[in-house]
């Protein structure tokens, strides 16, 4: 059986950083997702990778924005002398 996934992109501005989120919606398939929507965040120096699941695309984006906003600001770590 095929898995059908619909994908939408959201652009977030958090501080001075722009993030592009790919929110995926499971339309049909046997993949066991806890909820209908997910966003997969790749790991960086400032936060570990994470997959966020939610019941709606908007809720998924809000949870991802909260997670990314809690990460340290990379520009605040730069020593400007």
Backbone as XML, in Angstrom:
<?xml version="1.0"?>
<chain id="A" units="angstrom">
  <residue number="1" name="UNK">
    <atom name="N" x="0.841" y="-1.188" z="0.000"/>
    <atom name="CA" x="0.000" y="0.000" z="0.000"/>
    <atom name="C" x="0.885" y="1.251" z="0.000"/>
  </residue>
  <residue number="2" name="UNK">
    <atom name="N" x="0.477" y="2.231" z="-0.750"/>
    <atom name="CA" x="1.226" y="3.476" z="-0.852"/>
    <atom name="C" x="0.943" y="4.395" z="0.330"/>
  </residue>
  <residue number="3" name="UNK">
    <atom name="N" x="1.927" y="5.224" z="0.614"/>
    <atom name="CA" x="1.745" y="6.289" z="1.594"/>
    <atom name="C" x="1.658" y="7.598" z="0.826"/>
  </residue>
  <residue number="4" name="UNK">
    <atom name="N" x="0.600" y="8.372" z="1.070"/>
    <atom name="CA" x="0.402" y="9.647" z="0.392"/>
    <atom name="C" x="0.579" y="10.765" z="1.423"/>
  </residue>
  <residue number="5" name="UNK">
    <atom name="N" x="1.527" y="11.646" z="1.143"/>
    <atom name="CA" x="1.839" y="12.750" z="2.053"/>
    <atom name="C" x="1.726" y="14.063" z="1.290"/>
  </residue>
  <residue number="6" name="UNK">
    <atom name="N" x="1.008" y="15.003" z="1.859"/>
    <atom name="CA" x="0.903" y="16.360" z="1.306"/>
    <atom name="C" x="1.872" y="17.236" z="2.099"/>
  </residue>
  <residue number="7" name="UNK">
    <atom name="N" x="2.573" y="18.109" z="1.407"/>
    <atom name="CA" x="3.572" y="18.938" z="2.073"/>
    <atom name="C" x="3.317" y="20.417" z="1.801"/>
  </residue>
  <residue number="8" name="UNK">
    <atom name="N" x="3.405" y="21.213" z="2.850"/>
    <atom name="CA" x="3.291" y="22.667" z="2.733"/>
    <atom name="C" x="4.513" y="23.287" z="3.386"/>
  </residue>
  <residue number="9" name="UNK">
    <atom name="N" x="4.932" y="24.428" z="2.864"/>
    <atom name="CA" x="6.092" y="25.120" z="3.437"/>
    <atom name="C" x="5.641" y="26.392" z="4.140"/>
  </residue>
  <residue number="10" name="UNK">
    <atom name="N" x="6.227" y="26.616" z="5.295"/>
    <atom name="CA" x="5.973" y="27.824" z="6.087"/>
    <atom name="C" x="7.311" y="28.492" z="6.345"/>
  </residue>
  <residue number="11" name="UNK">
    <atom name="N" x="7.337" y="29.811" z="6.227"/>
    <atom name="CA" x="8.554" y="30.576" z="6.506"/>
    <atom name="C" x="8.338" y="31.337" z="7.801"/>
  </residue>
  <residue number="12" name="UNK">
    <atom name="N" x="9.248" y="31.114" z="8.764"/>
    <atom name="CA" x="9.169" y="31.769" z="10.064"/>
    <atom name="C" x="10.351" y="32.708" z="10.238"/>
  </residue>
  <residue number="13" name="UNK">
    <atom name="N" x="10.105" y="33.842" z="10.827"/>
    <atom name="CA" x="11.170" y="34.772" z="11.198"/>
    <atom name="C" x="11.239" y="34.763" z="12.717"/>
  </residue>
  <residue number="14" name="UNK">
    <atom name="N" x="12.314" y="34.214" z="13.264"/>
    <atom name="CA" x="12.509" y="34.175" z="14.715"/>
    <atom name="C" x="13.784" y="34.958" z="15.003"/>
  </residue>
  <residue number="15" name="UNK">
    <atom name="N" x="13.613" y="36.107" z="15.641"/>
    <atom name="CA" x="14.759" y="36.990" z="15.839"/>
    <atom name="C" x="15.241" y="37.466" z="14.483"/>
  </residue>
  <residue number="16" name="UNK">
    <atom name="N" x="16.518" y="37.275" z="14.220"/>
    <atom name="CA" x="17.056" y="37.684" z="12.919"/>
    <atom name="C" x="17.267" y="36.473" z="11.998"/>
  </residue>
  <residue number="17" name="UNK">
    <atom name="N" x="16.674" y="35.343" z="12.354"/>
    <atom name="CA" x="16.853" y="34.119" z="11.578"/>
    <atom name="C" x="15.555" y="33.721" z="10.879"/>
  </residue>
  <residue number="18" name="UNK">
    <atom name="N" x="15.712" y="33.266" z="9.654"/>
    <atom name="CA" x="14.575" y="32.795" z="8.882"/>
    <atom name="C" x="14.625" y="31.267" z="8.829"/>
  </residue>
  <residue number="19" name="UNK">
    <atom name="N" x="13.515" y="30.638" z="9.150"/>
    <atom name="CA" x="13.410" y="29.186" z="9.123"/>
    <atom name="C" x="12.327" y="28.792" z="8.122"/>
  </residue>
  <residue number="20" name="UNK">
    <atom name="N" x="12.616" y="27.781" z="7.324"/>
    <atom name="CA" x="11.628" y="27.230" z="6.402"/>
    <atom name="C" x="11.215" y="25.873" z="6.949"/>
  </residue>
  <residue number="21" name="UNK">
    <atom name="N" x="9.942" y="25.739" z="7.280"/>
    <atom name="CA" x="9.424" y="24.488" z="7.825"/>
    <atom name="C" x="8.621" y="23.759" z="6.759"/>
  </residue>
  <residue number="22" name="UNK">
    <atom name="N" x="8.867" y="22.477" z="6.637"/>
    <atom name="CA" x="8.085" y="21.629" z="5.728"/>
    <atom name="C" x="7.110" y="20.832" z="6.579"/>
  </residue>
  <residue number="23" name="UNK">
    <atom name="N" x="5.861" y="21.240" z="6.561"/>
    <atom name="CA" x="4.829" y="20.548" z="7.330"/>
    <atom name="C" x="4.213" y="19.490" z="6.425"/>
  </residue>
  <residue number="24" name="UNK">
    <atom name="N" x="4.231" y="18.243" z="6.900"/>
    <atom name="CA" x="3.712" y="17.126" z="6.128"/>
    <atom name="C" x="2.398" y="16.647" z="6.736"/>
  </residue>
  <residue number="25" name="UNK">
    <atom name="N" x="1.452" y="16.331" z="5.854"/>
    <atom name="CA" x="0.154" y="15.797" z="6.277"/>
    <atom name="C" x="0.017" y="14.388" z="5.722"/>
  </residue>
  <residue number="26" name="UNK">
    <atom name="N" x="-0.249" y="13.443" z="6.600"/>
    <atom name="CA" x="-0.455" y="12.072" z="6.172"/>
    <atom name="C" x="-1.884" y="11.930" z="5.658"/>
  </residue>
  <residue number="27" name="UNK">
    <atom name="N" x="-2.026" y="11.756" z="4.347"/>
    <atom name="CA" x="-3.348" y="11.641" z="3.733"/>
    <atom name="C" x="-3.827" y="10.196" z="3.681"/>
  </residue>
  <residue number="28" name="UNK">
    <atom name="N" x="-2.909" y="9.287" z="3.387"/>
    <atom name="CA" x="-3.279" y="7.883" z="3.249"/>
    <atom name="C" x="-2.021" y="7.054" z="3.416"/>
  </residue>
  <residue number="29" name="UNK">
    <atom name="N" x="-2.151" y="5.934" z="4.067"/>
    <atom name="CA" x="-1.005" y="5.050" z="4.192"/>
    <atom name="C" x="-1.006" y="4.290" z="5.494"/>
  </residue>
  <residue number="30" name="UNK">
    <atom name="N" x="-0.014" y="3.458" z="5.633"/>
    <atom name="CA" x="0.075" y="2.606" z="6.806"/>
    <atom name="C" x="1.141" y="3.093" z="7.788"/>
  </residue>
  <residue number="31" name="UNK">
    <atom name="N" x="1.769" y="4.220" z="7.495"/>
    <atom name="CA" x="2.800" y="4.753" z="8.393"/>
    <atom name="C" x="2.164" y="5.139" z="9.727"/>
  </residue>
  <residue number="32" name="UNK">
    <atom name="N" x="2.701" y="4.650" z="10.831"/>
    <atom name="CA" x="2.103" y="4.954" z="12.138"/>
    <atom name="C" x="2.567" y="6.314" z="12.680"/>
  </residue>
  <residue number="33" name="UNK">
    <atom name="N" x="1.793" y="7.344" z="12.432"/>
    <atom name="CA" x="2.075" y="8.671" z="12.976"/>
    <atom name="C" x="1.165" y="8.898" z="14.177"/>
  </residue>
  <residue number="34" name="UNK">
    <atom name="N" x="1.669" y="9.534" z="15.232"/>
    <atom name="CA" x="0.812" y="9.824" z="16.385"/>
    <atom name="C" x="-0.318" y="10.806" z="16.069"/>
  </residue>
  <residue number="35" name="UNK">
    <atom name="N" x="-0.061" y="11.744" z="15.161"/>
    <atom name="CA" x="-1.078" y="12.706" z="14.726"/>
    <atom name="C" x="-1.003" y="12.855" z="13.219"/>
  </residue>
  <residue number="36" name="UNK">
    <atom name="N" x="-1.906" y="13.644" z="12.658"/>
    <atom name="CA" x="-2.019" y="13.749" z="11.206"/>
    <atom name="C" x="-0.919" y="14.596" z="10.564"/>
  </residue>
  <residue number="37" name="UNK">
    <atom name="N" x="-0.384" y="15.587" z="11.290"/>
    <atom name="CA" x="0.621" y="16.506" z="10.739"/>
    <atom name="C" x="1.953" y="16.337" z="11.469"/>
  </residue>
  <residue number="38" name="UNK">
    <atom name="N" x="3.047" y="16.578" z="10.741"/>
    <atom name="CA" x="4.364" y="16.549" z="11.369"/>
    <atom name="C" x="5.299" y="17.531" z="10.678"/>
  </residue>
  <residue number="39" name="UNK">
    <atom name="N" x="6.309" y="17.952" z="11.436"/>
    <atom name="CA" x="7.421" y="18.727" z="10.890"/>
    <atom name="C" x="8.690" y="18.103" z="11.458"/>
  </residue>
  <residue number="40" name="UNK">
    <atom name="N" x="9.672" y="17.905" z="10.594"/>
    <atom name="CA" x="10.933" y="17.321" z="11.017"/>
    <atom name="C" x="11.983" y="18.421" z="11.037"/>
  </residue>
  <residue number="41" name="UNK">
    <atom name="N" x="12.524" y="18.679" z="12.213"/>
    <atom name="CA" x="13.554" y="19.705" z="12.382"/>
    <atom name="C" x="14.907" y="19.014" z="12.409"/>
  </residue>
  <residue number="42" name="UNK">
    <atom name="N" x="15.803" y="19.464" z="11.556"/>
    <atom name="CA" x="17.136" y="18.866" z="11.517"/>
    <atom name="C" x="17.971" y="19.406" z="12.675"/>
  </residue>
  <residue number="43" name="UNK">
    <atom name="N" x="18.933" y="18.625" z="13.092"/>
    <atom name="CA" x="19.809" y="19.033" z="14.188"/>
    <atom name="C" x="20.747" y="20.147" z="13.738"/>
  </residue>
  <residue number="44" name="UNK">
    <atom name="N" x="21.124" y="20.989" z="14.673"/>
    <atom name="CA" x="22.117" y="22.034" z="14.412"/>
    <atom name="C" x="23.026" y="22.116" z="15.632"/>
  </residue>
  <residue number="45" name="UNK">
    <atom name="N" x="23.910" y="23.090" z="15.634"/>
    <atom name="CA" x="24.790" y="23.293" z="16.788"/>
    <atom name="C" x="24.003" y="23.793" z="18.000"/>
  </residue>
  <residue number="46" name="UNK">
    <atom name="N" x="22.805" y="24.294" z="17.782"/>
    <atom name="CA" x="22.062" y="24.960" z="18.843"/>
    <atom name="C" x="20.877" y="24.164" z="19.366"/>
  </residue>
  <residue number="47" name="UNK">
    <atom name="N" x="20.458" y="23.119" z="18.654"/>
    <atom name="CA" x="19.374" y="22.267" z="19.142"/>
    <atom name="C" x="19.460" y="20.898" z="18.463"/>
  </residue>
  <residue number="48" name="UNK">
    <atom name="N" x="19.024" y="19.846" z="19.166"/>
    <atom name="CA" x="19.019" y="18.520" z="18.541"/>
    <atom name="C" x="17.871" y="18.400" z="17.534"/>
  </residue>
  <residue number="49" name="UNK">
    <atom name="N" x="17.982" y="17.445" z="16.648"/>
    <atom name="CA" x="16.902" y="17.199" z="15.701"/>
    <atom name="C" x="15.658" y="16.721" z="16.429"/>
  </residue>
  <residue number="50" name="UNK">
    <atom name="N" x="14.509" y="17.012" z="15.854"/>
    <atom name="CA" x="13.263" y="16.651" z="16.506"/>
    <atom name="C" x="12.155" y="16.552" z="15.467"/>
  </residue>
  <residue number="51" name="UNK">
    <atom name="N" x="11.239" y="15.619" z="15.679"/>
    <atom name="CA" x="10.027" y="15.522" z="14.865"/>
    <atom name="C" x="8.854" y="15.899" z="15.747"/>
  </residue>
  <residue number="52" name="UNK">
    <atom name="N" x="8.061" y="16.855" z="15.284"/>
    <atom name="CA" x="6.913" y="17.349" z="16.048"/>
    <atom name="C" x="5.637" y="16.929" z="15.330"/>
  </residue>
  <residue number="53" name="UNK">
    <atom name="N" x="4.723" y="16.332" z="16.075"/>
    <atom name="CA" x="3.429" y="15.902" z="15.541"/>
    <atom name="C" x="2.324" y="16.725" z="16.180"/>
  </residue>
  <residue number="54" name="UNK">
    <atom name="N" x="1.278" y="17.018" z="15.422"/>
    <atom name="CA" x="0.127" y="17.746" z="15.960"/>
    <atom name="C" x="-1.106" y="17.439" z="15.103"/>
  </residue>
  <residue number="55" name="UNK">
    <atom name="N" x="-2.261" y="17.883" z="15.608"/>
    <atom name="CA" x="-3.527" y="17.596" z="14.946"/>
    <atom name="C" x="-3.802" y="18.514" z="13.757"/>
  </residue>
  <residue number="56" name="UNK">
    <atom name="N" x="-3.159" y="19.705" z="13.710"/>
    <atom name="CA" x="-3.369" y="20.637" z="12.596"/>
    <atom name="C" x="-2.024" y="21.210" z="12.156"/>
  </residue>
  <residue number="57" name="UNK">
    <atom name="N" x="-1.995" y="21.738" z="10.943"/>
    <atom name="CA" x="-0.759" y="22.337" z="10.430"/>
    <atom name="C" x="-0.368" y="23.554" z="11.263"/>
  </residue>
  <residue number="58" name="UNK">
    <atom name="N" x="-1.352" y="24.368" z="11.635"/>
    <atom name="CA" x="-1.070" y="25.570" z="12.412"/>
    <atom name="C" x="-0.482" y="25.226" z="13.771"/>
  </residue>
  <residue number="59" name="UNK">
    <atom name="N" x="-1.035" y="24.207" z="14.409"/>
    <atom name="CA" x="-0.524" y="23.785" z="15.716"/>
    <atom name="C" x="0.899" y="23.245" z="15.589"/>
  </residue>
  <residue number="60" name="UNK">
    <atom name="N" x="1.171" y="22.525" z="14.510"/>
    <atom name="CA" x="2.508" y="21.992" z="14.265"/>
    <atom name="C" x="3.511" y="23.127" z="14.112"/>
  </residue>
  <residue number="61" name="UNK">
    <atom name="N" x="3.150" y="24.161" z="13.356"/>
    <atom name="CA" x="4.043" y="25.308" z="13.160"/>
    <atom name="C" x="4.257" y="26.048" z="14.473"/>
  </residue>
  <residue number="62" name="UNK">
    <atom name="N" x="3.203" y="26.220" z="15.264"/>
    <atom name="CA" x="3.342" y="26.899" z="16.553"/>
    <atom name="C" x="4.279" y="26.147" z="17.487"/>
  </residue>
  <residue number="63" name="UNK">
    <atom name="N" x="4.147" y="24.821" z="17.550"/>
    <atom name="CA" x="5.030" y="24.022" z="18.402"/>
    <atom name="C" x="6.483" y="24.095" z="17.919"/>
  </residue>
  <residue number="64" name="UNK">
    <atom name="N" x="6.680" y="24.057" z="16.609"/>
    <atom name="CA" x="8.026" y="24.156" z="16.052"/>
    <atom name="C" x="8.625" y="25.538" z="16.327"/>
  </residue>
  <residue number="65" name="UNK">
    <atom name="N" x="7.818" y="26.586" z="16.199"/>
    <atom name="CA" x="8.305" y="27.944" z="16.471"/>
    <atom name="C" x="8.705" y="28.093" z="17.931"/>
  </residue>
  <residue number="66" name="UNK">
    <atom name="N" x="7.911" y="27.537" z="18.832"/>
    <atom name="CA" x="8.241" y="27.584" z="20.254"/>
    <atom name="C" x="9.545" y="26.845" z="20.526"/>
  </residue>
  <residue number="67" name="UNK">
    <atom name="N" x="9.718" y="25.697" z="19.907"/>
    <atom name="CA" x="10.943" y="24.910" z="20.079"/>
    <atom name="C" x="12.157" y="25.673" z="19.545"/>
  </residue>
  <residue number="68" name="UNK">
    <atom name="N" x="12.043" y="26.245" z="18.354"/>
    <atom name="CA" x="13.169" y="26.976" z="17.763"/>
    <atom name="C" x="13.474" y="28.261" z="18.523"/>
  </residue>
  <residue number="69" name="UNK">
    <atom name="N" x="12.448" y="28.933" z="19.039"/>
    <atom name="CA" x="12.658" y="30.174" z="19.786"/>
    <atom name="C" x="13.364" y="29.904" z="21.111"/>
  </residue>
  <residue number="70" name="UNK">
    <atom name="N" x="13.215" y="28.703" z="21.654"/>
    <atom name="CA" x="13.873" y="28.358" z="22.924"/>
    <atom name="C" x="15.346" y="28.034" z="22.730"/>
  </residue>
  <residue number="71" name="UNK">
    <atom name="N" x="15.775" y="27.836" z="21.490"/>
    <atom name="CA" x="17.185" y="27.571" z="21.207"/>
    <atom name="C" x="17.993" y="28.843" z="21.383"/>
  </residue>
  <residue number="72" name="UNK">
    <atom name="N" x="19.256" y="28.712" z="21.771"/>
    <atom name="CA" x="20.071" y="29.920" z="21.913"/>
    <atom name="C" x="20.277" y="30.614" z="20.569"/>
  </residue>
  <residue number="73" name="UNK">
    <atom name="N" x="20.354" y="31.918" z="20.616"/>
    <atom name="CA" x="20.584" y="32.721" z="19.411"/>
    <atom name="C" x="22.055" y="32.614" z="19.026"/>
  </residue>
  <residue number="74" name="UNK">
    <atom name="N" x="22.378" y="32.076" z="17.829"/>
    <atom name="CA" x="23.786" y="31.922" z="17.443"/>
    <atom name="C" x="24.536" y="33.247" z="17.380"/>
  </residue>
  <residue number="75" name="UNK">
    <atom name="N" x="23.858" y="34.332" z="17.040"/>
    <atom name="CA" x="24.549" y="35.630" z="16.969"/>
    <atom name="C" x="24.893" y="36.158" z="18.360"/>
  </residue>
  <residue number="76" name="UNK">
    <atom name="N" x="24.156" y="35.733" z="19.378"/>
    <atom name="CA" x="24.450" y="36.169" z="20.742"/>
    <atom name="C" x="25.706" y="35.477" z="21.253"/>
  </residue>
  <residue number="77" name="UNK">
    <atom name="N" x="26.095" y="34.351" z="20.620"/>
    <atom name="CA" x="27.270" y="33.617" z="21.061"/>
    <atom name="C" x="28.545" y="34.113" z="20.394"/>
  </residue>
  <residue number="78" name="UNK">
    <atom name="N" x="28.421" y="34.991" z="19.414"/>
    <atom name="CA" x="29.593" y="35.507" z="18.698"/>
    <atom name="C" x="30.243" y="36.597" z="19.544"/>
  </residue>
  <residue number="79" name="UNK">
    <atom name="N" x="31.551" y="36.485" z="19.708"/>
    <atom name="CA" x="32.291" y="37.478" z="20.484"/>
    <atom name="C" x="32.612" y="38.660" z="19.573"/>
  </residue>
  <residue number="80" name="UNK">
    <atom name="N" x="31.984" y="39.795" z="19.822"/>
    <atom name="CA" x="32.196" y="40.984" z="19.005"/>
    <atom name="C" x="33.096" y="41.919" z="19.797"/>
  </residue>
  <residue number="81" name="UNK">
    <atom name="N" x="34.372" y="41.969" z="19.429"/>
    <atom name="CA" x="35.292" y="42.858" z="20.143"/>
    <atom name="C" x="35.904" y="43.852" z="19.211"/>
  </residue>
</chain>
